[in-house]
Amino acid sequence: MTSRRLTPADCIAALPEPELDLPPGLQDDVRAIDLRHAALVIAELDHAAEIAQVLAADESR
Amino acid sequence: MAFPIRRAGLIVGTFFALTGCSADGQNVTVGTSLPEGTYDAVVTWAGGQIQTQIVVGPTESGSALPFLLLAVALIGLIALAYLVVVVPRRRRQAYEQALAQLDAGEFRRALPELTRLETRLPGKLRTEARFFIAFALFQIDALDEADYRLSALRRENPADASVCYLLAYLRFTRRDHEGAESVLDTAMADGLLTGRKMRRLYAVVKFQRAAEAVSDGRLDAAADLFGKVERLGELTDRIPADLRNRHLALGTQSLFDKDVPAARAHFESLRTTALEPAQLASVHFGLALAEWLDPSPDAPQRIEQLLTESARLLDPGGELSADWPATVATSAAENLATLTGERDVVLRNIHFLRGMAAVRAGDLTAAVGRFARARAHDPEFSDVHLVVGLIKYRLGDVEEGVTLLLHAQKLGVREPELRRIIASHQQPVARYLDVLDSYANDSAVLTEVRTALTGLARFRKPRDWDTRPDLPATHTAPTIADLGDRSAVLRERVTELLAAGADLGAARDLADDLGRDTAALVASARALQRKEAELLTLLGAALLPENGGLPR
């Protein structure tokens, strides 16, 4: 028999600390909406657009 | 004095119902008094009869009554002591033994005893036992029953912090974030969110809810939820900087929706607000993007001004322009030192957009200086090698331009224009080796094909020892377009080698076969897609009511 009886607070203390558990898709959603990470998507800059802009700039010289 | 025969019946301890008896040949009924004396009697009852003697003594000899009362009182006292002292003590011992089992993690063993004792314990202990039962149920994954019991306990005593915590924790564990949030919102309103553990759980639950809101496109709600997480002082480093602020989140959403006036309004509303530097940097970045999407007459200057301000807030001493480094290859040590973190990615994007703004304005020289700053924050950012390679190539620095484009290709760029430029500046054999290299490294190529090529691998180009490893290999099956492209490149190489005078008649035949097979494959793929479309149309017409099909 234990010298000190178990209390509800002991039970709570024994539980592991809750951790954030975002599924990968959800993590990507959160990151994708962050302005500073999504800047190039917002600006519609992908490889094709970048090449087109460089060619346009060169041709207009 | 007569002795009531009913009492005599009780004294002899009969437990059956005495329905009557006969004495001296007379029938007497229950309650009849008899004079002193000895009587032969026959006691009859429903199930039979017996003969006996009944002695009715004088009044003086009836002193059995006080003894009888004393005996009854004693028995009563003993029973009372048993009920008041012994039974509770035994229950308590059993209860404490069950708690010891609970403490030792023997939840399945403790549970039956706790359940048996639950209703027999006094008030406070009973409530406590119900909590322990719920706790044991939670531990053995009987979550529905644990939730039911904890909900009942919470209704009875909403101020019990342990019950609130366990109920919210249980719901969080089973990913019922909304249910957990509801418990914790009430606990917050009741002033129960005092401990760090409770605050942590609340923050984790709110963060999950915020992420769900982002996923559902409810950025307004997400910003509120992230704001609450921040106020709780937990997980603050995990909150995306731009989502901590409602206007920043909504401004970003407006940019995604291409609603530039709304985006401007959100960002402008924050310009005069006291914000931390990272958030203020995002305000400027957001306004620059709005200008990029909907340029005003002085857009180049305005974009540069906003992006420069944004960069200075994040990197106060950072240069705004730099010379493009003479060589592409970077040492392993340099790459390790500059592996991009959160801040570097943001600064890379800012400088890259500055560079693209200069390209758009036609100032390619200024653009290269800005791209050099983007590269400094992320040496392996393929876009910057692509764009600078193309600029240098178009400005006449063909050798460096092609080298940069090759590096961009190595980093994953697959644009036809890039392939065309590279192909036009390589020797036929070198270009054949490139194809061989790409086959041997492409996990989408069949293993047996790659194995067959291993004998040629010794001719492949050596890899620079100090470049970073290739991008993680992808293990996706090649698309029809991939197969078509690969086949076209390979056939083109054969044509170049033949043109260079190589004696490769068999290769020409095989290349012709490959060309025919590729064309047949592409034609089959197109026929397949047409059939799929036909089937979908047929199903749509049959199933959808607006097309005259069956109602649901």
Chai-1 contact restraints between the chains, C-beta under 6 A:
chainA,res_idxA,chainB,res_idxB,connection_type,confidence,min_distance_angstrom,max_distance_angstrom,comment,restraint_id
A,M1,B,A100,contact,1.0,0.0,6.0,A-B,restraint_1
A,T2,B,A100,contact,1.0,0.0,6.0,A-B,restraint_2
A,R5,B,L99,contact,1.0,0.0,6.0,A-B,restraint_3
A,L6,B,L99,contact,1.0,0.0,6.0,A-B,restraint_4
A,L6,B,L102,contact,1.0,0.0,6.0,A-B,restraint_5
A,L6,B,D103,contact,1.0,0.0,6.0,A-B,restraint_6
A,P8,B,F131,contact,1.0,0.0,6.0,A-B,restraint_7
A,P8,B,S162,contact,1.0,0.0,6.0,A-B,restraint_8
A,C11,B,F135,contact,1.0,0.0,6.0,A-B,restraint_9
A,I12,B,S162,contact,1.0,0.0,6.0,A-B,restraint_10
A,I12,B,Y165,contact,1.0,0.0,6.0,A-B,restraint_11
A,P18,B,F172,contact,1.0,0.0,6.0,A-B,restraint_12
A,P18,B,L201,contact,1.0,0.0,6.0,A-B,restraint_13
A,P18,B,V204,contact,1.0,0.0,6.0,A-B,restraint_14
A,L20,B,V204,contact,1.0,0.0,6.0,A-B,restraint_15
A,L20,B,F207,contact,1.0,0.0,6.0,A-B,restraint_16
A,L22,B,A211,contact,1.0,0.0,6.0,A-B,restraint_17
A,L26,B,A211,contact,1.0,0.0,6.0,A-B,restraint_18
A,L26,B,S215,contact,1.0,0.0,6.0,A-B,restraint_19
A,D29,B,V214,contact,1.0,0.0,6.0,A-B,restraint_20
A,D29,B,S215,contact,1.0,0.0,6.0,A-B,restraint_21
A,V30,B,A211,contact,1.0,0.0,6.0,A-B,restraint_22
A,V30,B,V214,contact,1.0,0.0,6.0,A-B,restraint_23
A,I33,B,V214,contact,1.0,0.0,6.0,A-B,restraint_24
A,D34,B,P240,contact,1.0,0.0,6.0,A-B,restraint_25
A,D34,B,D242,contact,1.0,0.0,6.0,A-B,restraint_26
A,L35,B,D242,contact,1.0,0.0,6.0,A-B,restraint_27
A,L35,B,T252,contact,1.0,0.0,6.0,A-B,restraint_28
A,L35,B,S282,contact,1.0,0.0,6.0,A-B,restraint_29
A,L35,B,G286,contact,1.0,0.0,6.0,A-B,restraint_30
A,R36,B,S282,contact,1.0,0.0,6.0,A-B,restraint_31
A,R36,B,V346,contact,1.0,0.0,6.0,A-B,restraint_32
A,A39,B,N349,contact,1.0,0.0,6.0,A-B,restraint_33
A,I42,B,L255,contact,1.0,0.0,6.0,A-B,restraint_34
A,I42,B,L289,contact,1.0,0.0,6.0,A-B,restraint_35
A,A43,B,W292,contact,1.0,0.0,6.0,A-B,restraint_36
A,H47,B,V413,contact,1.0,0.0,6.0,A-B,restraint_37
A,H47,B,E415,contact,1.0,0.0,6.0,A-B,restraint_38
A,E50,B,V387,contact,1.0,0.0,6.0,A-B,restraint_39
A,I51,B,E415,contact,1.0,0.0,6.0,A-B,restraint_40
A,I51,B,E417,contact,1.0,0.0,6.0,A-B,restraint_41
A,Q53,B,V359,contact,1.0,0.0,6.0,A-B,restraint_42
A,V54,B,V359,contact,1.0,0.0,6.0,A-B,restraint_43
A,V54,B,V387,contact,1.0,0.0,6.0,A-B,restraint_44
A,V54,B,L390,contact,1.0,0.0,6.0,A-B,restraint_45
A,V54,B,I391,contact,1.0,0.0,6.0,A-B,restraint_46
A,A57,B,V359,contact,1.0,0.0,6.0,A-B,restraint_47
A,A57,B,G362,contact,1.0,0.0,6.0,A-B,restraint_48
A,A57,B,L364,contact,1.0,0.0,6.0,A-B,restraint_49
A,D58,B,R394,contact,1.0,0.0,6.0,A-B,restraint_50
A,S60,B,G362,contact,1.0,0.0,6.0,A-B,restraint_51
